[in-house]
Structures are given as structure tokens and as C-alpha cells.
Amino acid sequence: MAQKMQRIPIDSGEDRPFNDGKGHLELVDTGNGFVGRATFEPGWRWSEHVKPIAGTDSCQAPHMGFMLSGRMHVVMDDGTEEDFGPGDVMIAPPGHDAWIVGDEACVVIDWQGVADYAKA
């Protein structure tokens, strides 16, 4: 049986806010996996704004995403660090903290690790 073409607006799914209004995750289920558009406001930091929701010492979600705007600094539990910005594909395995660098909101399309991300 042939698959049907679909159009799924990203804002038609679930919206998960981060603590202190520092951003949110819009999430849709495509039937073949989840896709999220995360908006991280300046001042956002995983360990402050998502850790209380996740209940883990560091982010345990693997991420593979495309950076649309803004800049994010990621530090792995082993101390490895990397900056990501517009046009970058970000691959971050479980075990990291991250924060926004600068005064621009960071928007990321993420298709790995978002199904349970920031889920209360």
C-alpha cells in the first residue's frame, strides 16, 4: 500500500513550556516519529529551566537537530564543549547541559530525543 502525503503544521501538536517562560517546545507526531521546534529565549539554560521538569542531573535525551537561529553552547558530562549556530546540524548524545549565548532566541528543529523532552 502506498503512503499518503501529509501536511502537519508544527503548531498543531503539543506545546510544552520551559520553566520561567524561557521558551517552549512545539511537538508533532508524524506517525513515523516525533519532530519538534524548540524556541530557547536568551537566558535559557537546561540545568535551570528543564532540569526541574526532567529530574535528572543532565539532559539524558539524545538530540539531532537543525539550528535555525541563535547560538547554543553545549557541555557534555565529560567536559567536551561545542557551540552551535544557524545552519549547523547539532548532534548531542545524552549527558549534557546547554545554554543560550547572546541576546537572540535560539530556534532548533529536532527530530531525535524530543518525544519526552520537557514532558511534565
Phi, psi and omega per residue, in radians:
M1 nan 2.344 -3.140
A2 -1.314 2.519 3.083
Q3 -1.324 2.617 3.104
K4 -1.570 2.558 3.006
M5 -1.251 2.512 -3.138
Q6 -2.348 2.648 2.946
R7 -2.188 2.095 -3.107
I8 -2.171 1.780 3.087
P9 -1.057 2.335 -3.088
I10 -1.072 -0.503 -3.119
D11 -1.541 0.178 3.133
S12 -1.601 -0.110 -3.101
G13 -1.746 -2.490 -3.098
E14 -1.518 2.528 3.071
D15 -2.074 2.064 -3.119
R16 -1.953 1.914 3.129
P17 -1.342 2.609 3.021
F18 -1.581 2.801 3.128
N19 -1.039 2.589 3.073
D20 1.110 0.346 3.084
G21 1.140 0.429 -3.091
K22 -1.526 0.335 3.084
G23 2.422 -3.026 -3.106
H24 -2.872 2.894 3.092
L25 -2.081 2.159 2.999
E26 -1.707 2.273 -2.967
L27 -2.317 2.301 3.045
V28 -2.206 2.563 3.053
D29 -1.733 2.052 -3.097
T30 -1.489 -0.126 -3.010
G31 1.577 -0.329 3.071
N32 -2.067 0.198 -3.098
G33 2.426 3.003 -3.110
F34 -1.726 2.582 3.022
V35 -2.272 2.347 -3.137
G36 -2.212 2.605 2.961
R37 -2.030 1.932 -3.114
A38 -1.768 2.341 3.054
T39 -2.041 2.074 -3.134
F40 -1.942 2.067 -3.115
E41 -1.383 2.726 3.051
P42 -0.918 2.383 -3.099
G43 1.650 -0.151 3.120
W44 -1.210 2.446 3.039
R45 -2.533 2.301 -3.097
W46 -0.942 -0.837 -3.054
S47 -1.131 -0.288 3.098
E48 -1.798 -0.632 -2.943
H49 -1.901 -0.234 3.098
V50 -2.160 -0.551 3.140
K51 -0.884 -0.754 3.110
P52 -1.088 -0.478 3.106
I53 -1.386 -0.775 -3.076
A54 -1.296 -0.641 -3.132
G55 1.294 0.380 3.100
T56 -2.086 2.801 -3.114
D57 -1.199 -0.569 3.071
S58 -2.465 2.949 -3.125
C59 -1.179 2.139 -3.121
Q60 -1.772 0.164 3.085
A61 -1.583 2.319 2.998
P62 -1.354 2.490 3.139
H63 -2.197 2.408 2.942
M64 -2.368 1.921 -3.029
G65 -2.530 2.910 3.120
F66 -1.971 2.168 -3.089
M67 -1.441 2.074 3.131
L68 -1.589 -0.687 -3.115
S69 -2.719 2.862 3.108
G70 1.304 -3.090 -3.122
R71 -2.338 2.455 3.131
M72 -2.254 2.364 3.062
H73 -1.847 2.243 -3.110
V74 -2.080 2.312 3.093
V75 -2.150 2.101 3.103
M76 -1.320 2.789 3.111
D77 -1.004 -0.475 3.132
D78 -1.477 0.040 3.108
G79 1.665 -0.155 3.079
T80 -1.098 2.375 -3.092
E81 -2.233 2.646 3.078
E82 -2.734 2.539 3.010
D83 -1.807 2.477 3.108
F84 -2.217 2.482 3.137
G85 -2.512 -3.044 -3.067
P86 -0.907 2.311 3.124
G87 1.585 -0.167 3.133
D88 -1.501 2.504 2.885
V89 -1.622 2.151 -3.113
M90 -1.756 2.213 3.000
I91 -2.115 2.025 -3.110
A92 -2.301 1.935 3.105
P93 -1.195 2.948 3.088
P94 -1.002 2.612 3.092
G95 1.679 1.103 -3.128
H96 -2.662 2.833 2.931
D97 -2.064 2.810 -3.141
A98 -2.705 2.688 3.069
W99 -2.661 2.824 -3.118
I100 -1.507 2.377 3.117
V101 -1.845 2.206 3.077
G102 1.626 -2.952 -3.011
D103 -1.852 0.183 -3.130
E104 -1.867 2.425 3.061
A105 -1.092 2.512 3.116
C106 -1.809 2.173 3.129
V107 -2.061 2.239 -3.066
V108 -2.289 2.319 2.939
I109 -1.625 2.088 -3.028
D110 -2.136 2.252 -3.139
W111 -2.126 0.265 3.034
Q112 -2.448 2.277 3.058
G113 1.479 0.149 -3.069
V114 -1.683 -0.236 -3.066
A115 -0.962 -0.715 -3.135
D116 -1.918 0.114 -3.065
Y117 -1.160 2.257 3.096
A118 0.984 0.532 3.130
K119 -1.516 2.095 -3.111
A120 -1.319 nan nan
